Amino acid sequence: MSQPPTPELPTVVFGDLEADVWGVLIDGISPLVSVSSLSGPEPGFMPAEVQRDPAGGLNVTAAGVALRVEPAADPTSSTIPPGGADPGGPLRLASVRGAANVEGVEREFVVSGLSLRNLWVEGSGHTRLFAGWFPAQRTLGLLATRAPGAKGHDRDVFEVAGSGEEQPVILDPRLSTTYDGNADPIRVGIELWLADSPEAEESRSRRLAAVATGSRAATAGPAHALSAHALRCVSRSELGAGVYLIAHTG
């Protein structure tokens, strides 16, 4: 049985409600990219050529696509992962700019993104990555991984990255997903408990809800399967764009 793609490059997701665009760059020896409007038809993945520069940026080219991915000014983020662990985890804030042919029209954009150092984590059979972007540079990224054969949300291991929250520590992230008959997500709910420090006695809940727009891209091999879905999100009465990526191995 063949193995999933080798993680030589990060996986990058990006999106913006005002620009009406979302996209995904998948890591591996043969990278793939997909760019579409939030409510556009299923865009599919295309082979991509990716070059990394010494500053850590990525130049991505494919048929009708030319992108520049750069780490955010503070790529470690201002949100500490669950329990106050070292924020130098697998998620990094990023920015994406460039142009893409979207539904027959060339679109230029500068949007926020999120990069994941290694999508194909060894020993992880089920991986879910959520990223949402809101006004005033507020970003939330949540990674949930589950070992092969594990059942139930209580077996998920979480990583969190984000910006724009006054209380930077995530104590208890929760992710729930409603699927349709084809196992595609249709609704996503996130609840976070925020505090000033890991030892804080008081915390504040922050909730986010998202609905899939129907725009999706998918790819599969003998030992892996991946699908990415565009979302419209709401949190604190603010509307935003999101991407929900689901990967299976084994």
Backbone as CSV, one residue per row, in Angstrom:
resi,resn,N_x,N_y,N_z,CA_x,CA_y,CA_z,C_x,C_y,C_z
1,MET,0.848,-1.191,0.000,0.000,0.000,0.000,0.886,1.244,0.000
2,SER,0.611,2.205,-0.869,1.409,3.415,-0.936,1.148,4.291,0.275
3,GLN,2.135,5.150,0.581,2.046,6.026,1.726,1.464,7.376,1.322
4,PRO,0.928,8.129,2.284,0.451,9.473,1.985,1.612,10.375,1.591
5,PRO,1.336,11.576,1.044,2.398,12.460,0.576,3.438,12.735,1.657
6,THR,4.695,12.830,1.217,5.773,13.143,2.133,5.752,14.629,2.472
7,PRO,5.802,14.995,3.752,5.652,16.397,4.144,6.915,17.210,3.938
8,GLU,7.208,17.617,2.707,8.354,18.469,2.439,7.978,19.939,2.532
9,LEU,6.694,20.266,2.369,6.205,21.633,2.415,5.014,21.696,3.363
10,PRO,4.714,22.873,3.906,3.534,22.972,4.764,2.248,22.921,3.949
11,THR,1.175,22.556,4.611,-0.160,22.738,4.053,-0.617,24.146,4.421
12,VAL,-1.226,24.850,3.467,-1.668,26.228,3.692,-3.134,26.345,3.295
13,VAL,-3.942,26.931,4.157,-5.338,27.249,3.829,-5.504,28.758,3.945
14,PHE,-6.386,29.336,3.128,-6.583,30.784,3.171,-7.986,31.116,2.696
15,GLY,-8.446,32.310,3.077,-9.786,32.714,2.669,-10.099,34.124,3.118
16,ASP,-11.127,34.716,2.502,-11.555,36.056,2.864,-12.981,36.268,2.377
17,LEU,-13.835,36.760,3.275,-15.240,36.943,2.926,-15.422,38.079,1.926
18,GLU,-14.772,39.208,2.158,-14.939,40.355,1.269,-14.374,40.073,-0.118
19,ALA,-13.222,39.407,-0.174,-12.632,39.073,-1.468,-13.337,37.906,-2.142
20,ASP,-14.184,37.186,-1.384,-14.924,36.032,-1.904,-13.975,35.014,-2.538
21,VAL,-13.000,34.581,-1.745,-12.021,33.626,-2.253,-11.602,32.696,-1.114
22,TRP,-11.259,31.467,-1.483,-10.677,30.526,-0.542,-9.766,29.587,-1.317
23,GLY,-8.836,28.958,-0.598,-7.930,28.056,-1.290,-7.141,27.188,-0.338
24,VAL,-6.481,26.191,-0.934,-5.703,25.213,-0.174,-4.458,24.848,-0.972
25,LEU,-3.316,24.784,-0.285,-2.091,24.211,-0.831,-1.767,22.985,-0.003
26,ILE,-1.669,21.824,-0.640,-1.412,20.566,0.051,0.052,20.201,-0.063
27,ASP,0.659,19.808,1.063,2.073,19.461,1.083,2.344,18.147,0.364
28,GLY,3.626,17.845,0.210,4.007,16.577,-0.395,5.074,16.752,-1.449
29,ILE,5.590,15.627,-1.932,6.574,15.668,-3.008,5.968,16.289,-4.257
30,SER,4.697,16.016,-4.515,3.967,16.596,-5.642,2.840,17.458,-5.089
31,PRO,3.108,18.741,-4.801,2.094,19.591,-4.155,0.868,19.795,-5.036
32,LEU,-0.248,20.067,-4.386,-1.507,20.337,-5.063,-2.054,21.671,-4.565
33,VAL,-2.783,22.386,-5.438,-3.379,23.659,-5.046,-4.789,23.747,-5.603
34,SER,-5.651,24.447,-4.879,-7.023,24.684,-5.318,-7.428,26.084,-4.874
35,VAL,-8.040,26.863,-5.783,-8.508,28.213,-5.475,-9.887,28.385,-6.092
36,SER,-10.823,28.955,-5.334,-12.176,29.146,-5.853,-12.851,30.275,-5.085
37,SER,-14.029,30.666,-5.532,-14.868,31.573,-4.758,-15.555,30.771,-3.664
38,LEU,-16.061,31.459,-2.646,-16.643,30.773,-1.499,-17.852,29.925,-1.867
39,SER,-18.619,30.358,-2.857,-19.806,29.594,-3.245,-19.684,29.046,-4.657
40,GLY,-18.457,28.985,-5.169,-18.240,28.511,-6.535,-18.388,27.013,-6.654
41,PRO,-18.326,26.496,-7.872,-18.423,25.051,-8.088,-17.213,24.328,-7.506
42,GLU,-17.279,23.016,-7.462,-16.158,22.238,-6.938,-14.926,22.488,-7.784
43,PRO,-13.880,23.137,-7.232,-12.745,23.537,-8.061,-11.769,22.411,-8.380
44,GLY,-11.677,21.406,-7.512,-10.698,20.353,-7.718,-9.289,20.841,-7.408
45,PHE,-8.353,19.902,-7.327,-6.951,20.211,-7.080,-6.161,20.133,-8.379
46,MET,-5.123,20.977,-8.481,-4.228,20.981,-9.625,-2.796,20.766,-9.151
47,PRO,-1.960,20.096,-9.964,-0.541,20.015,-9.614,0.061,21.409,-9.537
48,ALA,0.919,21.622,-8.559,1.513,22.940,-8.343,3.031,22.829,-8.279
49,GLU,3.682,23.909,-8.638,5.130,24.023,-8.475,5.375,25.016,-7.353
50,VAL,6.135,24.606,-6.362,6.346,25.432,-5.181,7.839,25.619,-4.951
51,GLN,8.246,26.875,-4.769,9.626,27.196,-4.443,9.663,27.932,-3.117
52,ARG,10.552,27.495,-2.245,10.719,28.124,-0.939,11.931,29.043,-0.986
53,ASP,11.784,30.243,-0.396,12.917,31.162,-0.373,13.538,31.177,1.021
54,PRO,14.744,31.773,1.172,15.428,31.746,2.468,14.647,32.407,3.587
55,ALA,13.745,33.334,3.265,12.963,34.027,4.288,11.783,33.207,4.781
56,GLY,11.583,32.028,4.213,10.486,31.172,4.632,9.221,31.325,3.831
57,GLY,9.236,32.178,2.804,8.070,32.334,1.956,7.985,31.258,0.897
58,LEU,6.809,31.110,0.312,6.575,30.127,-0.733,6.035,30.834,-1.976
59,ASN,6.575,30.501,-3.135,6.037,30.948,-4.412,5.355,29.759,-5.077
60,VAL,4.067,29.892,-5.330,3.243,28.782,-5.824,2.708,29.130,-7.201
61,THR,2.944,28.252,-8.161,2.407,28.451,-9.498,1.719,27.172,-9.970
62,ALA,0.613,27.361,-10.694,-0.137,26.264,-11.302,-0.904,26.868,-12.467
63,ALA,-1.680,26.061,-13.151,-2.449,26.565,-14.283,-3.431,27.632,-13.809
64,GLY,-3.206,28.888,-14.209,-4.092,29.971,-13.822,-3.923,30.452,-12.399
65,VAL,-2.830,30.051,-11.724,-2.613,30.413,-10.321,-1.176,30.868,-10.120
66,ALA,-0.996,32.003,-9.439,0.325,32.477,-9.033,0.179,33.109,-7.661
67,LEU,0.733,32.480,-6.632,0.547,32.915,-5.254,1.882,33.103,-4.559
68,ARG,1.860,33.992,-3.573,2.989,34.193,-2.678,2.480,33.999,-1.255
69,VAL,3.054,33.030,-0.537,2.690,32.747,0.851,3.830,33.210,1.747
70,GLU,3.503,34.056,2.729,4.523,34.567,3.634,4.092,34.363,5.076
71,PRO,5.038,34.086,5.980,4.685,34.023,7.402,4.156,35.374,7.852
72,ALA,3.211,35.371,8.794,2.704,36.613,9.353,3.824,37.316,10.116
73,ALA,3.608,38.612,10.393,4.618,39.381,11.105,4.984,38.725,12.433
74,ASP,3.976,38.133,13.098,4.217,37.358,14.317,3.700,35.946,14.054
75,PRO,4.490,35.111,13.352,3.982,33.814,12.902,3.669,32.838,14.019
76,THR,4.122,33.090,15.259,3.825,32.163,16.340,2.425,32.363,16.899
77,SER,1.773,33.483,16.548,0.408,33.805,16.953,0.356,34.330,18.379
78,SER,-0.778,34.931,18.725,-0.958,35.467,20.067,-1.850,34.575,20.915
79,THR,-2.222,33.446,20.397,-3.061,32.523,21.166,-2.246,31.292,21.548
80,ILE,-2.186,31.010,22.835,-1.386,29.895,23.326,-2.198,28.616,23.232
81,PRO,-1.593,27.505,22.824,-2.326,26.237,22.701,-2.916,25.780,24.026
82,PRO,-3.798,24.769,23.987,-4.469,24.296,25.198,-3.501,24.003,26.333
83,GLY,-3.856,24.465,27.536,-3.036,24.196,28.704,-1.845,25.112,28.856
84,GLY,-1.666,26.094,27.932,-0.558,27.018,28.047,0.761,26.446,27.578
85,ALA,0.728,25.459,26.690,1.960,24.862,26.173,2.706,25.865,25.311
86,ASP,3.933,25.506,24.963,4.752,26.347,24.097,3.991,26.637,22.808
87,PRO,3.829,27.939,22.439,3.074,28.251,21.233,3.793,27.897,19.935
88,GLY,4.994,27.357,20.020,5.715,26.992,18.811,5.243,25.663,18.259
89,GLY,3.953,25.500,18.079,3.373,24.257,17.587,3.322,24.202,16.071
90,PRO,2.498,23.314,15.522,2.491,23.090,14.075,1.752,24.141,13.275
91,LEU,0.938,24.994,13.924,0.146,25.992,13.208,0.847,27.344,13.217
92,ARG,0.803,28.040,12.069,1.398,29.358,11.940,0.462,30.263,11.157
93,LEU,0.328,31.504,11.599,-0.413,32.481,10.822,0.397,32.866,9.590
94,ALA,-0.313,33.203,8.517,0.356,33.516,7.259,-0.473,34.528,6.477
95,SER,0.115,35.083,5.436,-0.611,35.919,4.482,-0.397,35.350,3.089
96,VAL,-1.423,35.502,2.253,-1.370,34.960,0.887,-1.781,36.076,-0.073
97,ARG,-0.969,36.327,-1.070,-1.323,37.313,-2.090,-0.998,36.744,-3.460
98,GLY,-1.665,37.256,-4.454,-1.409,36.788,-5.809,-2.640,36.898,-6.671
99,ALA,-2.711,36.026,-7.660,-3.816,36.043,-8.606,-4.178,34.622,-8.982
100,ALA,-5.456,34.430,-9.325,-5.935,33.114,-9.747,-7.112,33.290,-10.680
101,ASN,-7.232,32.366,-11.608,-8.390,32.329,-12.496,-9.520,31.638,-11.750
102,VAL,-10.543,32.406,-11.383,-11.669,31.888,-10.620,-12.919,31.984,-11.478
103,GLU,-13.440,30.834,-11.872,-14.644,30.765,-12.697,-14.502,31.600,-13.964
104,GLY,-13.313,31.501,-14.572,-13.085,32.162,-15.855,-12.658,33.605,-15.772
105,VAL,-12.516,34.153,-14.559,-12.121,35.554,-14.380,-10.880,35.602,-13.501
106,GLU,-9.857,36.352,-13.951,-8.657,36.473,-13.138,-8.923,37.410,-11.968
107,ARG,-8.616,36.934,-10.771,-8.861,37.695,-9.547,-7.532,37.906,-8.829
108,GLU,-7.291,39.132,-8.372,-6.139,39.435,-7.553,-6.602,39.635,-6.109
109,PHE,-5.800,39.198,-5.143,-6.229,39.296,-3.751,-5.030,39.272,-2.816
110,VAL,-5.250,39.830,-1.634,-4.324,39.746,-0.508,-5.166,39.329,0.692
111,VAL,-4.948,38.129,1.219,-5.813,37.576,2.250,-4.982,36.923,3.348
112,SER,-5.648,36.603,4.449,-4.990,35.917,5.560,-5.010,34.409,5.332
113,GLY,-4.036,33.740,5.920,-3.961,32.289,5.781,-3.443,31.644,7.049
114,LEU,-3.358,30.340,7.015,-2.849,29.543,8.126,-2.057,28.387,7.536
115,SER,-0.879,28.152,8.063,-0.063,27.040,7.572,0.064,25.965,8.646
116,LEU,0.109,24.730,8.196,0.252,23.558,9.059,1.528,22.847,8.664
117,ARG,2.436,22.693,9.612,3.766,22.175,9.313,3.724,20.762,8.752
118,ASN,2.854,19.922,9.259,2.826,18.526,8.811,1.408,18.000,8.904
119,LEU,0.712,17.984,7.783,-0.652,17.460,7.756,-0.679,15.964,8.035
120,TRP,0.285,15.244,7.487,0.286,13.783,7.584,1.103,13.358,8.800
121,VAL,0.530,13.606,9.990,1.219,13.308,11.234,1.312,11.801,11.427
122,GLU,2.521,11.332,11.721,2.713,9.896,11.945,1.873,9.435,13.128
123,GLY,1.127,8.357,12.947,0.296,7.812,14.002,-1.075,8.455,14.100
124,SER,-1.385,9.378,13.183,-2.696,10.021,13.201,-3.539,9.469,12.063
125,GLY,-4.673,8.870,12.397,-5.521,8.312,11.363,-6.567,9.277,10.858
126,HIS,-6.889,10.304,11.671,-7.961,11.231,11.312,-7.545,12.630,11.749
127,THR,-7.484,13.553,10.802,-7.050,14.924,11.083,-8.104,15.891,10.578
128,ARG,-8.481,16.858,11.433,-9.393,17.925,11.028,-8.712,19.262,11.299
129,LEU,-8.726,20.131,10.297,-8.138,21.459,10.432,-9.201,22.490,10.096
130,PHE,-9.498,23.360,11.065,-10.409,24.482,10.839,-9.606,25.768,10.858
131,ALA,-9.922,26.686,9.944,-9.356,28.030,9.969,-10.454,29.017,9.623
132,GLY,-10.549,30.091,10.395,-11.548,31.122,10.138,-10.930,32.503,10.246
133,TRP,-11.371,33.424,9.387,-10.805,34.771,9.340,-11.928,35.797,9.413
134,PHE,-11.751,36.777,10.326,-12.765,37.779,10.603,-12.165,39.171,10.464
135,PRO,-13.020,40.227,10.521,-12.490,41.595,10.446,-11.490,41.880,11.562
136,ALA,-10.740,42.969,11.386,-9.750,43.429,12.368,-8.676,42.380,12.638
137,GLN,-8.327,41.594,11.602,-7.225,40.637,11.697,-7.446,39.576,12.768
138,ARG,-8.693,39.232,13.035,-8.970,38.163,14.004,-8.998,36.825,13.273
139,THR,-8.147,35.926,13.721,-7.971,34.627,13.082,-8.074,33.525,14.123
140,LEU,-8.677,32.413,13.733,-8.682,31.232,14.594,-8.315,30.017,13.760
141,GLY,-7.325,29.265,14.230,-6.973,27.996,13.628,-7.027,26.898,14.677
142,LEU,-7.672,25.791,14.356,-7.812,24.696,15.307,-7.529,23.381,14.588
143,LEU,-6.594,22.629,15.130,-6.198,21.335,14.579,-6.581,20.247,15.557
144,ALA,-7.326,19.241,15.073,-7.721,18.095,15.897,-7.214,16.819,15.232
145,THR,-6.425,16.043,15.948,-5.907,14.782,15.417,-6.354,13.631,16.304
146,ARG,-6.568,12.492,15.667,-7.059,11.305,16.374,-6.314,10.079,15.857
147,ALA,-5.870,9.235,16.765,-5.115,8.046,16.390,-5.988,7.057,15.625
148,PRO,-5.396,6.210,14.769,-6.176,5.214,14.029,-6.977,4.325,14.981
149,GLY,-8.248,4.127,14.671,-9.099,3.255,15.455,-9.716,3.893,16.682
150,ALA,-9.272,5.104,17.048,-9.832,5.775,18.220,-11.237,6.274,17.914
151,LYS,-12.131,6.162,18.885,-13.517,6.574,18.734,-13.838,7.692,19.720
152,GLY,-14.629,8.668,19.266,-15.116,9.701,20.164,-14.251,10.942,20.188
153,HIS,-14.910,12.095,20.421,-14.212,13.367,20.444,-13.234,13.468,21.612
154,ASP,-13.464,12.692,22.670,-12.591,12.779,23.828,-11.195,12.234,23.533
155,ARG,-11.011,11.598,22.374,-9.698,11.077,21.995,-8.929,12.041,21.106
156,ASP,-9.523,13.176,20.781,-8.855,14.159,19.932,-7.752,14.882,20.706
157,VAL,-6.672,15.174,20.000,-5.590,16.018,20.512,-5.644,17.338,19.752
158,PHE,-5.678,18.473,20.476,-5.905,19.778,19.859,-4.643,20.630,19.849
159,GLU,-4.512,21.407,18.796,-3.571,22.514,18.726,-4.366,23.734,18.279
160,VAL,-4.000,24.909,18.784,-4.732,26.126,18.482,-3.757,27.235,18.126
161,ALA,-4.123,28.071,17.168,-3.385,29.290,16.867,-4.391,30.369,16.537
162,GLY,-4.050,31.615,16.816,-5.000,32.667,16.505,-4.444,34.034,16.795
163,SER,-5.240,35.039,16.529,-4.869,36.420,16.812,-6.139,37.210,17.079
164,GLY,-5.980,38.337,17.775,-7.091,39.246,17.973,-7.892,39.022,19.235
165,GLU,-7.501,38.080,20.109,-8.222,37.843,21.354,-7.513,38.553,22.502
166,GLU,-8.278,39.215,23.386,-7.685,39.899,24.527,-7.129,38.906,25.544
167,GLN,-7.794,37.768,25.684,-7.309,36.729,26.600,-6.665,35.635,25.750
168,PRO,-5.354,35.443,25.869,-4.631,34.655,24.877,-4.539,33.153,25.119
169,VAL,-4.988,32.653,26.271,-4.775,31.243,26.585,-6.057,30.445,26.366
170,ILE,-5.951,29.357,25.602,-7.075,28.453,25.356,-7.004,27.305,26.363
171,LEU,-8.053,27.154,27.183,-8.035,26.114,28.206,-8.737,24.836,27.761
172,ASP,-9.800,24.957,26.985,-10.596,23.763,26.683,-11.283,23.913,25.323
173,PRO,-10.558,23.713,24.209,-11.183,23.845,22.891,-12.097,22.657,22.590
174,ARG,-13.216,22.945,21.960,-14.161,21.898,21.580,-14.603,22.122,20.133
175,LEU,-14.644,21.056,19.378,-14.997,21.118,17.965,-16.075,20.083,17.678
176,SER,-17.188,20.531,17.108,-18.258,19.609,16.733,-18.592,19.806,15.262
177,THR,-18.940,18.715,14.593,-19.206,18.748,13.155,-20.454,17.937,12.841
178,THR,-21.327,18.512,12.020,-22.486,17.795,11.497,-22.222,17.468,10.039
179,TYR,-22.394,16.184,9.683,-22.092,15.718,8.328,-23.376,15.361,7.589
180,ASP,-23.303,15.409,6.251,-24.434,14.955,5.443,-24.263,13.471,5.126
181,GLY,-25.112,12.931,4.263,-25.075,11.514,3.947,-23.838,11.079,3.199
182,ASN,-23.095,12.030,2.633,-21.845,11.720,1.932,-20.621,11.938,2.804
183,ALA,-20.835,12.158,4.099,-19.756,12.394,5.070,-19.039,13.708,4.816
184,ASP,-19.718,14.661,4.166,-19.192,16.014,4.004,-19.740,16.891,5.127
185,PRO,-18.924,17.772,5.691,-19.413,18.635,6.764,-20.412,19.655,6.235
186,ILE,-21.470,19.883,6.986,-22.440,20.915,6.613,-22.511,22.019,7.667
187,ARG,-22.213,21.689,8.925,-22.170,22.687,9.984,-21.002,22.381,10.923
188,VAL,-20.376,23.440,11.411,-19.247,23.307,12.323,-19.476,24.235,13.512
189,GLY,-19.218,23.733,14.703,-19.314,24.541,15.906,-18.032,24.451,16.710
190,ILE,-17.577,25.585,17.214,-16.360,25.627,18.028,-16.655,26.392,19.311
191,GLU,-16.209,25.851,20.431,-16.306,26.545,21.699,-14.929,26.577,22.342
192,LEU,-14.507,27.761,22.749,-13.212,27.955,23.385,-13.430,28.571,24.755
193,TRP,-12.574,28.218,25.698,-12.563,28.880,26.996,-11.254,29.646,27.080
194,LEU,-11.360,30.978,27.189,-10.204,31.860,27.147,-9.863,32.360,28.545
195,ALA,-8.570,32.494,28.810,-8.111,32.991,30.104,-6.837,33.809,29.894
196,ASP,-6.434,34.506,30.950,-5.220,35.315,30.876,-3.960,34.482,31.089
197,SER,-4.115,33.343,31.772,-2.966,32.477,32.028,-3.473,31.058,32.255
198,PRO,-2.609,30.060,32.122,-3.041,28.670,32.363,-3.552,28.427,33.770
199,GLU,-3.114,29.249,34.738,-3.516,29.053,36.131,-4.726,29.896,36.512
200,ALA,-5.289,30.658,35.577,-6.395,31.574,35.902,-7.614,30.809,36.397
201,GLU,-8.279,31.352,37.429,-9.474,30.726,37.983,-10.727,31.103,37.194
202,GLU,-10.688,32.210,36.474,-11.828,32.652,35.692,-11.504,32.567,34.209
203,SER,-12.490,32.196,33.419,-12.315,32.106,31.973,-13.589,32.571,31.288
204,ARG,-13.483,32.856,30.016,-14.607,33.354,29.229,-14.791,32.459,28.012
205,SER,-16.029,32.115,27.725,-16.282,31.261,26.570,-16.373,32.099,25.297
206,ARG,-15.910,31.525,24.209,-16.019,32.143,22.895,-16.546,31.080,21.936
207,ARG,-17.634,31.381,21.258,-18.267,30.412,20.364,-18.187,30.884,18.917
208,LEU,-18.100,29.925,18.033,-18.055,30.191,16.600,-18.913,29.157,15.894
209,ALA,-19.707,29.599,14.939,-20.528,28.692,14.138,-20.201,28.907,12.664
210,ALA,-20.244,27.835,11.896,-19.920,27.917,10.473,-20.819,26.978,9.687
211,VAL,-21.100,27.380,8.452,-21.922,26.586,7.534,-21.147,26.396,6.236
212,ALA,-21.120,25.176,5.750,-20.441,24.905,4.482,-21.194,25.561,3.329
213,THR,-20.447,26.137,2.402,-21.052,26.826,1.258,-21.361,25.879,0.105
214,GLY,-20.755,24.680,0.114,-20.914,23.735,-0.987,-19.727,23.702,-1.915
215,SER,-18.830,24.687,-1.793,-17.609,24.665,-2.597,-16.593,23.767,-1.901
216,ARG,-16.100,22.756,-2.597,-15.195,21.784,-1.987,-14.189,21.282,-3.005
217,ALA,-13.086,20.752,-2.517,-12.074,20.107,-3.350,-11.630,18.850,-2.629
218,ALA,-11.366,17.782,-3.374,-11.009,16.511,-2.750,-9.963,15.783,-3.588
219,THR,-9.175,14.963,-2.893,-8.196,14.111,-3.545,-8.027,12.852,-2.707
220,ALA,-7.627,11.756,-3.319,-7.489,10.493,-2.596,-6.439,9.614,-3.260
221,GLY,-5.810,8.775,-2.447,-4.881,7.772,-2.919,-5.145,6.473,-2.197
222,PRO,-4.348,5.414,-2.462,-4.593,4.127,-1.812,-4.500,4.167,-0.293
223,ALA,-3.696,5.107,0.253,-3.489,5.126,1.703,-3.913,6.432,2.350
224,HIS,-4.574,7.327,1.608,-4.981,8.587,2.200,-6.159,9.169,1.427
225,ALA,-6.904,10.029,2.098,-8.001,10.760,1.465,-8.098,12.118,2.126
226,LEU,-8.421,13.127,1.338,-8.464,14.489,1.856,-9.575,15.261,1.169
227,SER,-10.309,16.059,1.939,-11.295,16.957,1.360,-11.203,18.301,2.063
228,ALA,-11.429,19.380,1.316,-11.405,20.739,1.851,-12.718,21.416,1.488
229,HIS,-13.250,22.196,2.431,-14.587,22.757,2.273,-14.577,24.225,2.659
230,ALA,-15.197,25.070,1.830,-15.334,26.486,2.144,-16.465,26.685,3.145
231,LEU,-16.299,27.661,4.041,-17.278,27.934,5.083,-17.602,29.426,5.134
232,ARG,-18.818,29.716,5.571,-19.156,31.060,6.040,-19.335,30.980,7.541
233,CYS,-18.677,31.876,8.272,-18.586,31.774,9.725,-19.206,32.996,10.393
234,VAL,-19.613,32.810,11.644,-20.079,33.922,12.460,-19.586,33.730,13.884
235,SER,-19.091,34.819,14.472,-18.636,34.807,15.858,-18.702,36.234,16.380
236,ARG,-19.271,36.409,17.558,-19.434,37.748,18.145,-20.142,38.695,17.176
237,SER,-21.120,38.166,16.440,-21.909,38.931,15.469,-21.084,39.400,14.276
238,GLU,-19.878,38.888,14.124,-19.044,39.208,12.971,-19.093,38.059,11.979
239,LEU,-19.145,38.390,10.696,-19.131,37.394,9.638,-17.717,37.222,9.113
240,GLY,-17.382,35.993,8.730,-16.057,35.720,8.200,-16.070,34.536,7.263
241,ALA,-14.919,34.264,6.695,-14.728,33.111,5.808,-13.946,32.038,6.539
242,GLY,-14.117,30.797,6.116,-13.388,29.718,6.747,-13.106,28.575,5.794
243,VAL,-12.214,27.697,6.207,-11.885,26.470,5.480,-11.857,25.325,6.479
244,TYR,-12.443,24.195,6.106,-12.444,23.001,6.943,-11.815,21.878,6.123
245,LEU,-10.691,21.358,6.615,-9.951,20.337,5.893,-9.986,19.047,6.698
246,ILE,-10.297,17.936,6.036,-10.383,16.632,6.685,-9.479,15.662,5.956
247,ALA,-8.584,15.004,6.710,-7.642,14.057,6.106,-7.686,12.743,6.859
248,HIS,-7.652,11.638,6.100,-7.606,10.284,6.666,-6.391,9.577,6.113
249,THR,-5.717,8.791,6.955,-4.619,7.947,6.514,-4.840,6.536,7.010
250,GLY,-4.181,5.606,6.329,-4.292,4.209,6.743,-5.371,3.456,6.014
